[in-house]
Amino acid sequence: MVDHSTENHLTAEEPDTLQRNLNNRHIQLIAIGGAIGTGLFMGSGKTISLAGPSIIFVYLIIGFMLFFVMRAMGELLLSNLEYKSFSDFAADLLGPWAGYFTGWTYWFCWVVTGIADVVAISAYFQLWFPGFSVWMGALLCLAVFFSLNIATVRLFGELEFWFAIVKIIAIVALIATGIALAAVHYPSPAGGTASLSNIWQHGGLFPQGPSGFFAGFQIAVFAFVGIELVGTTAAETHNPHKVLPRAINAIPIRVIMFYVLALMAIMMVTPWDSVVPERSPFVEMFMLTGLPAAASVVNFVVLTSAASSANSGMFSTSRMLYGLAEQGVAHRRFALLSRRAVPTNGLMFSCLCLAIGVALIYLIPNVMTVFTLVTTVSAILFMFVWTMILCSYLAYRKQHPQRHRESHFKMPLGKVMCWVCMAFFLFVLALLTLREDTRQALLATPLWFAILAVGWRRRGRKMAGRRR
């Protein structure tokens, strides 16, 4: 227990640890926001056109696997409240190199995802402000997110709370609209009428065969990026023993509600073979209702979703740099906190990297090609982070059997599901070799690990030199 006078003294000057200022409602909604990635709003048209109705099974399988990854993460974080994030337990259980590779990779994941999100937000602004340049829009986004994150962690929690509320309302409205249109047999834009039978009457549940079904995994994995955000908020959560299990256990319900039911609603109204890959099915659904403001409303929702992802990314990167600095594998300046217990230096560095990335994307003419490349790289790197969580869990079971026995939040089928999930990630990586655009991203990713290896080797030499 921290003495109140000490706590007040630290707050008045500069605190030396992150403060537990996020409560249950913040964590629950951050978990929901993390489970609803921008890929659902932006990429669902492409996934439906590739896999047909079998895309429902794709999302269920990915959601099922990631639930066990989150359970492993939950048990590890609660086994020792000194762990601030998965980088901490990777360093403790697998060795300093694992904390270094996991932390820096997770940081890079969100920088890459943040670049894609900021460019997407700027593009969505064009609907309302056609004369406003994408370049200025991207810089404005960065300035706004930096200002919001530098204030307090509680403000971040409030923002994510309301961002997630907007996402939930949009998806519930989409599902309700789809059910209503199917109930009255509303004329479908492709001919025929809206009906539940549209899901299986256009070539069956697997109309594109195994190749179409497997192709869906490539894009769908990116939709789940951010599901592990609950883990980066662990150090700033009130009563983690109660809040984290509740947020993690609700993941299966969220996957069914936000992915499966939403995709079923879309395909009930518009048969899968009539869905346009380049357009958002969310926009098309609301257009059918005849609402004049549908385009603006859905544009606002998709923009909010991208803003939520970018905001979360900025939060995560600054906390990960803080953890790496505490481990001694990042510059010690990243461990300094502001008076409001915010790692300001990490925030500024992440913002600078985002700005450089946005500038690079702006200079390349074909933005969509780069967008596909960076999102695929992001998905590959996130799978590496998820794999490190599972490897840490296996090490924890071997090194701390007593902690596992005493845990009140044990991972179901612990060791078995770790190997099943890792085999699944290898399967997805193999699928990425099947298409040209995702193959390029897969071939480019080892470059990041080569850079990390050089950095780790240099750090080892410095440490050896100090010992002498």
C-alpha positions in Angstrom: 0.0 0.0 0.0 1.3 3.5 -0.9 1.1 6.1 1.8 -1.2 9.0 0.7 1.2 11.7 1.6 3.9 10.0 -0.5 1.4 9.6 -3.4 0.5 13.3 -3.2 4.1 14.3 -3.1 4.9 12.2 -6.2 1.9 13.6 -8.1 2.9 17.2 -7.2 6.4 16.8 -8.6 7.2 14.0 -11.0 5.9 10.5 -10.4 8.3 7.6 -10.8 5.7 5.0 -11.8 2.6 4.9 -14.0 -0.6 5.7 -12.0 -3.7 3.3 -11.9 -6.2 5.9 -13.2 -8.3 3.6 -15.5 -11.4 2.0 -14.0 -13.6 -0.8 -15.1 -15.7 1.0 -17.7 -12.6 2.4 -19.4 -11.0 -1.1 -19.7 -14.2 -2.8 -20.9 -14.6 -0.3 -23.7 -10.9 -0.2 -24.6 -11.2 -4.0 -24.9 -14.3 -3.6 -27.1 -12.5 -1.0 -29.2 -9.5 -3.2 -29.5 -11.7 -6.1 -30.7 -13.3 -4.0 -33.4 -10.4 -3.1 -35.7 -10.6 -0.6 -38.6 -10.3 -3.7 -40.8 -14.0 -4.5 -40.1 -15.2 -1.2 -41.4 -12.7 -0.8 -44.2 -11.8 -4.3 -45.2 -15.0 -6.3 -44.8 -16.1 -5.7 -48.5 -12.8 -7.2 -49.7 -13.0 -10.2 -47.3 -16.6 -11.0 -48.3 -15.8 -10.9 -52.0 -12.8 -13.2 -51.5 -14.3 -15.8 -49.3 -18.1 -15.4 -49.6 -20.2 -16.6 -46.6 -17.2 -18.7 -45.4 -15.7 -15.5 -44.1 -18.0 -16.0 -41.0 -16.0 -19.1 -40.1 -12.7 -17.2 -40.8 -13.5 -14.6 -38.2 -14.8 -17.3 -35.7 -11.5 -19.3 -36.0 -9.3 -16.2 -35.6 -11.4 -15.0 -32.7 -11.2 -18.5 -31.1 -7.4 -18.6 -31.3 -6.9 -15.1 -30.1 -9.1 -15.7 -27.1 -6.6 -18.2 -25.8 -3.7 -15.8 -26.5 -5.5 -13.2 -24.4 -6.2 -15.8 -21.6 -2.5 -16.6 -21.5 -1.6 -12.9 -21.3 -4.2 -12.4 -18.6 -2.8 -15.2 -16.4 0.7 -13.9 -16.8 -0.1 -10.2 -16.0 -2.1 -11.2 -12.9 0.6 -13.7 -11.7 2.9 -10.7 -11.0 1.5 -7.1 -10.8 5.0 -5.8 -11.3 4.5 -6.7 -15.0 3.5 -3.5 -16.8 3.0 -5.2 -20.2 3.8 -8.3 -22.1 7.3 -6.9 -22.8 8.0 -7.1 -19.1 7.0 -10.7 -18.7 8.8 -11.8 -21.9 12.0 -10.2 -20.5 11.5 -11.9 -17.1 10.5 -15.4 -18.4 12.4 -15.7 -21.6 15.4 -13.3 -21.1 16.2 -9.7 -21.8 16.5 -10.3 -25.5 12.8 -11.4 -25.6 11.7 -8.2 -23.8 13.8 -6.2 -26.3 12.4 -7.9 -29.4 8.8 -8.0 -28.2 8.7 -4.4 -26.9 10.4 -2.8 -29.9 8.3 -4.9 -32.4 5.1 -4.0 -30.6 6.1 -0.3 -30.8 6.9 -0.6 -34.5 3.5 -2.5 -35.1 1.6 0.5 -33.8 3.8 3.0 -35.6 3.0 1.2 -38.9 -0.7 0.8 -38.1 -0.8 4.5 -37.0 0.6 5.6 -40.3 -2.1 3.7 -42.1 -4.8 5.1 -39.8 -3.7 8.7 -40.1 -3.7 8.5 -43.9 -7.1 6.9 -43.8 -8.5 9.6 -41.5 -7.1 12.3 -43.8 -8.8 10.6 -46.8 -12.2 10.4 -45.0 -11.9 14.2 -44.3 -12.1 14.7 -48.1 -15.8 13.9 -48.1 -16.6 16.9 -46.0 -13.6 19.2 -46.9 -12.7 18.4 -50.5 -10.3 21.3 -50.7 -8.4 20.3 -47.6 -5.1 18.5 -48.5 -4.4 15.0 -47.2 -1.0 16.2 -46.1 -2.4 19.0 -43.8 -5.1 16.6 -42.6 -2.4 14.1 -41.5 -0.4 16.7 -39.6 -3.6 18.0 -37.9 -4.5 14.5 -36.8 -1.0 14.0 -35.2 -1.2 17.3 -33.4 -4.7 16.5 -32.0 -3.7 13.0 -30.8 -0.5 14.2 -29.3 -2.4 17.0 -27.4 -5.0 14.5 -26.1 -2.4 11.9 -25.0 -0.1 14.3 -23.2 -2.8 15.4 -20.9 -3.7 12.5 -18.6 -4.3 8.8 -18.9 -7.8 9.3 -17.7 -8.5 11.5 -20.7 -7.2 8.8 -23.0 -9.6 6.3 -21.2 -12.6 8.7 -21.7 -11.8 9.2 -25.4 -11.5 5.5 -26.0 -14.7 5.0 -24.1 -16.7 7.3 -26.4 -14.9 6.1 -29.6 -15.9 2.5 -28.7 -19.5 3.7 -28.0 -19.7 5.1 -31.5 -18.4 1.8 -33.0 -20.9 -0.2 -31.0 -23.9 2.0 -32.0 -22.9 1.8 -35.6 -22.6 -2.0 -35.6 -25.8 -2.5 -33.7 -27.6 -0.2 -36.1 -26.2 -2.1 -39.1 -27.4 -5.5 -37.6 -30.8 -4.0 -36.8 -31.1 -2.5 -40.3 -30.2 -5.8 -41.9 -32.7 -7.8 -39.9 -35.4 -5.2 -40.6 -34.7 -5.2 -44.4 -34.7 -9.0 -44.4 -37.9 -9.2 -42.4 -39.8 -7.0 -45.0 -38.1 -8.7 -48.0 -36.7 -5.3 -49.1 -35.6 -5.3 -52.8 -31.9 -6.1 -53.1 -29.8 -3.8 -55.3 -28.6 -7.0 -57.1 -32.1 -8.2 -57.8 -34.3 -10.4 -55.7 -35.1 -9.5 -52.1 -33.3 -9.3 -48.7 -33.5 -12.6 -46.9 -31.6 -14.8 -44.5 -31.4 -17.4 -47.3 -29.2 -15.1 -49.3 -26.3 -16.2 -47.1 -26.3 -19.8 -48.5 -28.3 -19.6 -51.8 -25.5 -18.1 -53.9 -23.2 -21.0 -54.3 -23.4 -22.3 -50.7 -21.3 -21.4 -47.7 -18.0 -22.1 -49.5 -18.7 -20.7 -53.0 -15.1 -19.9 -53.7 -13.8 -23.3 -52.5 -10.8 -23.8 -50.2 -8.7 -21.1 -52.0 -11.3 -18.4 -51.3 -11.7 -19.5 -47.7 -8.0 -19.4 -47.1 -7.6 -16.0 -48.8 -10.0 -14.5 -46.2 -7.5 -15.1 -43.4 -4.9 -12.7 -44.9 -7.1 -9.6 -44.4 -9.2 -10.8 -41.5 -6.2 -11.1 -39.2 -5.5 -7.4 -39.5 -9.1 -6.7 -38.3 -8.1 -8.2 -34.9 -5.0 -6.0 -34.5 -5.3 -4.2 -31.1 -7.2 -7.0 -29.3 -4.2 -7.2 -26.9 -4.5 -3.5 -25.9 -6.0 -4.6 -22.6 -2.5 -5.8 -21.7 -0.8 -2.4 -22.2 -3.3 -0.8 -19.9 -2.7 -3.3 -17.1 -0.3 -1.0 -15.2 -2.8 1.8 -15.1 -5.9 -0.1 -14.2 -7.8 0.0 -10.9 -8.3 -3.5 -9.4 -6.7 -5.5 -12.3 -7.6 -8.9 -10.7 -11.3 -8.1 -11.2 -11.2 -5.9 -14.4 -8.8 -7.8 -16.7 -10.6 -11.2 -16.4 -13.9 -9.6 -17.1 -12.6 -7.8 -20.2 -10.8 -10.9 -21.6 -13.7 -13.4 -21.0 -16.1 -11.2 -23.0 -14.0 -11.5 -26.2 -15.9 -14.5 -27.6 -19.3 -12.7 -27.2 -17.8 -9.6 -28.9 -16.4 -11.5 -31.8 -19.9 -13.2 -32.4 -21.7 -9.9 -32.1 -19.4 -7.4 -33.8 -18.0 -9.6 -36.6 -20.3 -12.6 -37.2 -23.7 -10.9 -36.9 -22.5 -7.8 -38.8 -21.3 -9.8 -41.7 -24.4 -12.0 -41.7 -26.6 -8.8 -41.8 -24.6 -7.5 -44.8 -24.9 -10.7 -46.8 -28.6 -11.1 -45.9 -29.3 -7.8 -47.7 -26.7 -7.9 -50.4 -25.6 -11.4 -51.6 -21.9 -11.9 -51.3 -21.3 -12.0 -55.1 -22.8 -8.5 -55.4 -20.7 -6.9 -52.7 -18.2 -4.3 -54.2 -14.7 -5.0 -52.7 -13.6 -1.3 -53.0 -16.6 0.1 -51.1 -17.5 -0.2 -47.4 -20.5 -2.6 -47.0 -21.5 -0.4 -44.1 -22.0 2.6 -46.3 -23.9 0.5 -48.9 -26.3 -0.9 -46.2 -27.3 2.5 -44.9 -27.6 3.9 -48.4 -30.3 1.3 -49.1 -32.5 2.8 -46.3 -32.8 6.0 -48.3 -31.4 8.2 -45.5 -29.9 11.3 -47.2 -27.3 11.7 -44.4 -26.2 8.0 -44.6 -22.9 8.8 -46.3 -21.9 11.4 -43.8 -23.0 9.3 -40.8 -21.1 6.2 -41.9 -18.1 8.4 -42.9 -18.1 9.8 -39.3 -18.2 6.2 -37.9 -15.4 4.9 -40.0 -13.3 8.1 -39.3 -14.0 7.6 -35.6 -12.8 3.9 -35.8 -9.6 5.0 -37.5 -9.1 7.8 -35.0 -9.6 5.3 -32.1 -7.0 3.0 -33.6 -4.5 5.8 -34.1 -5.1 7.2 -30.6 -4.7 3.7 -29.0 -1.5 3.2 -31.0 0.0 6.5 -29.7 -0.9 5.4 -26.1 0.6 1.9 -26.6 3.8 3.0 -28.2 4.6 5.5 -25.4 3.9 2.9 -22.7 6.0 0.3 -24.4 8.9 2.7 -24.7 8.5 3.4 -21.0 8.7 -0.3 -20.2 11.7 -0.8 -22.4 13.5 2.1 -20.7 12.8 0.5 -17.3 14.3 -2.8 -18.6 17.4 -0.9 -19.7 16.9 -1.7 -23.4 15.8 1.8 -24.5 17.2 5.2 -23.7 16.6 6.1 -20.0 14.8 9.4 -21.0 11.8 7.3 -22.1 11.3 6.3 -18.5 10.8 9.9 -17.4 7.2 10.8 -16.5 5.4 14.2 -16.6 3.6 15.6 -13.5 0.5 13.9 -14.8 2.3 10.5 -14.9 2.5 10.5 -18.8 5.7 9.2 -20.5 6.0 12.4 -22.6 9.4 11.6 -24.2 8.1 8.3 -25.6 5.0 10.1 -26.8 7.0 12.7 -28.7 9.3 10.1 -30.2 6.4 8.0 -31.5 4.8 11.1 -32.9 7.9 12.0 -34.8 8.2 8.5 -36.3 4.5 8.7 -37.4 5.1 12.1 -39.0 8.1 10.7 -41.0 6.0 7.7 -42.1 3.1 9.9 -43.2 5.6 12.0 -45.2 6.9 8.9 -46.9 3.5 7.6 -47.8 2.5 11.1 -49.1 5.6 11.0 -51.5 4.6 7.6 -52.9 1.9 8.1 -55.6 0.0 4.8 -55.1 -1.2 5.1 -51.5 -3.4 2.0 -51.7 -0.5 -0.2 -52.6 1.5 1.1 -49.6 -1.6 0.9 -47.4 -1.9 -2.9 -48.2 1.8 -3.4 -47.6 2.0 -1.6 -44.2 -1.2 -3.3 -42.9 0.1 -6.8 -43.9 3.5 -6.0 -42.3 1.6 -4.9 -39.2 -0.4 -8.1 -39.1 2.8 -10.3 -39.4 4.5 -8.4 -36.6 1.4 -8.6 -34.4 1.5 -12.4 -34.9 5.1 -12.4 -33.7 4.0 -10.5 -30.5 1.1 -12.9 -29.9 3.6 -15.8 -30.4 6.0 -14.3 -27.8 3.1 -14.1 -25.3 2.5 -17.8 -25.8 6.2 -18.7 -25.5 6.3 -16.6 -22.3 3.3 -18.6 -20.9 5.1 -21.9 -21.6 8.2 -20.7 -19.8 6.0 -19.4 -16.9 4.4 -22.9 -16.5 7.8 -24.5 -16.4 9.5 -21.9 -14.1 6.6 -21.0 -11.7 4.3 -24.0 -11.3 3.3 -22.7 -7.8 2.1 -19.4 -9.3 0.0 -21.3 -11.9 -1.6 -23.5 -9.2 -2.5 -20.4 -7.1 -3.9 -18.5 -10.1 -7.6 -17.6 -10.1 -7.5 -16.9 -13.9 -5.9 -20.0 -15.4 -5.7 -20.3 -19.2 -8.0 -23.2 -20.3 -6.0 -26.2 -21.9 -2.9 -24.1 -21.2 0.1 -25.8 -22.8 -2.0 -27.6 -25.6 -3.6 -24.4 -26.8 -0.3 -22.6 -26.9 1.0 -25.0 -29.4 -2.3 -25.1 -31.4 -2.3 -21.2 -31.6 1.4 -21.1 -32.7 0.7 -23.7 -35.4 -2.3 -21.6 -36.5 0.0 -18.5 -36.9 2.4 -20.5 -39.0 -0.5 -21.6 -41.1 -1.5 -17.9 -41.7 2.1 -17.0 -42.6 2.1 -19.8 -45.2 -1.1 -18.3 -46.6 0.5 -14.9 -47.0 2.8 -16.5 -49.7 -0.1 -17.2 -52.0 -0.8 -13.6 -53.1 1.7 -11.1 -54.6 0.9 -8.1 -52.4 1.0 -10.0 -49.1 4.1 -12.0 -50.3 6.0 -8.7 -50.7 5.2 -7.7 -47.1 6.2 -11.1 -45.8 9.6 -10.8 -47.6 10.1 -7.2 -46.3 9.4 -8.1 -42.6 12.7 -9.9 -41.8 14.5 -6.6 -42.4 12.9 -5.3 -39.1 14.3 -8.3 -37.2 17.7 -7.8 -38.7 17.7 -4.2 -37.5 16.7 -5.4 -34.0 19.4 -8.0 -34.0 22.1 -5.4 -34.9 20.7 -3.2 -32.1 20.7 -6.0 -29.6 24.3 -7.0 -30.5 25.5 -3.4 -30.2 23.8 -3.1 -26.8 25.5 -6.4 -25.7 28.9 -5.0 -26.6 28.3 -1.7 -24.7 27.3 -3.7 -21.6 30.3 -5.9 -21.9 32.5 -2.8 -22.2 31.1 -1.3 -19.0 31.8 -4.6 -17.1 35.4 -4.3 -18.1 
